[in-house]
Amino acid sequence: MATESIMDPVNERRFLSAADAAEVLGVEPREVVDLVDSGSLPGIRVAGGWRIELSVLQSWIDEQYEAQRRGALWQESQTASIADLFGHFKRR
């Protein structure tokens, strides 16, 4: 008897609909459409609806994490002392 693997249908496709991308992001489809319309999230229009390439969505997510990380570091640096940023220096 052959064993069939159960695969996630979203991960089998190259392109996601706005609804599928919204499910991945945990937001409403309208928010994905707004991101694509604004140019923040790359997408292509196919048959009257937006399609987002799965690899592009993953890269966009990674970029958002990096932007958040940098923003947090910037905020920390604005309130940190020189010693906090670069370590404690011993005076001679």
C-alpha positions in Angstrom: 0.0 0.0 0.0 1.4 3.4 -1.0 1.7 6.0 1.6 0.3 9.4 0.6 1.6 12.4 2.4 -0.8 15.1 3.5 0.5 18.4 2.3 -0.7 21.9 3.1 -2.5 23.1 -0.1 -1.3 26.7 0.5 2.4 25.6 0.5 1.9 23.6 -2.7 1.1 26.7 -4.8 3.5 29.3 -6.1 0.9 32.1 -5.9 -1.6 33.0 -3.1 -4.8 34.8 -3.4 -5.3 37.8 -1.1 -7.5 35.6 1.1 -4.8 33.0 1.4 -2.1 35.6 2.1 -4.4 37.1 4.7 -4.7 33.7 6.4 -0.9 33.4 6.5 -0.6 36.9 8.0 -3.6 36.5 10.3 -5.3 39.6 8.9 -8.4 40.4 6.8 -8.1 40.0 3.0 -8.9 43.7 2.6 -5.7 44.5 4.6 -3.6 42.4 2.1 -5.3 44.2 -0.8 -4.5 47.6 0.8 -0.8 46.5 1.2 -0.6 45.5 -2.4 -2.5 48.6 -3.6 -0.1 50.8 -1.7 3.0 49.0 -3.2 4.1 47.8 0.3 3.6 44.2 -0.6 4.4 43.1 -4.2 1.6 41.4 -6.1 0.2 40.8 -9.5 -3.4 41.2 -10.7 -4.7 38.0 -12.3 -8.3 37.4 -13.4 -9.5 40.5 -11.4 -7.8 39.6 -8.1 -4.4 40.0 -6.5 -1.9 37.2 -6.4 1.1 37.2 -4.1 4.0 34.9 -4.7 4.6 32.7 -1.7 8.3 33.4 -1.7 7.7 37.1 -2.0 5.3 37.0 0.9 7.9 35.2 3.0 10.6 37.7 2.1 8.2 40.6 2.9 7.5 39.0 6.3 11.3 38.7 6.9 11.7 42.3 6.0 9.0 43.4 8.4 10.7 41.4 11.2 14.0 43.1 10.4 12.4 46.5 10.3 10.8 45.9 13.7 14.2 44.6 15.1 16.0 47.7 13.8 13.3 50.0 15.2 13.5 48.4 18.6 17.3 48.8 18.6 17.0 52.4 17.5 14.5 53.1 20.4 16.9 51.4 22.8 19.8 53.5 21.5 17.9 56.7 22.0 17.5 56.0 25.7 20.7 54.1 26.4 23.9 55.6 27.7 27.2 55.2 26.0 28.1 52.5 28.6 24.9 50.6 27.8 25.6 50.7 24.1 29.3 49.9 24.1 29.9 48.3 27.5 31.5 49.8 30.6 34.9 51.4 30.1 37.5 51.4 32.9 39.1 54.7 33.7 42.8 54.7 34.0 
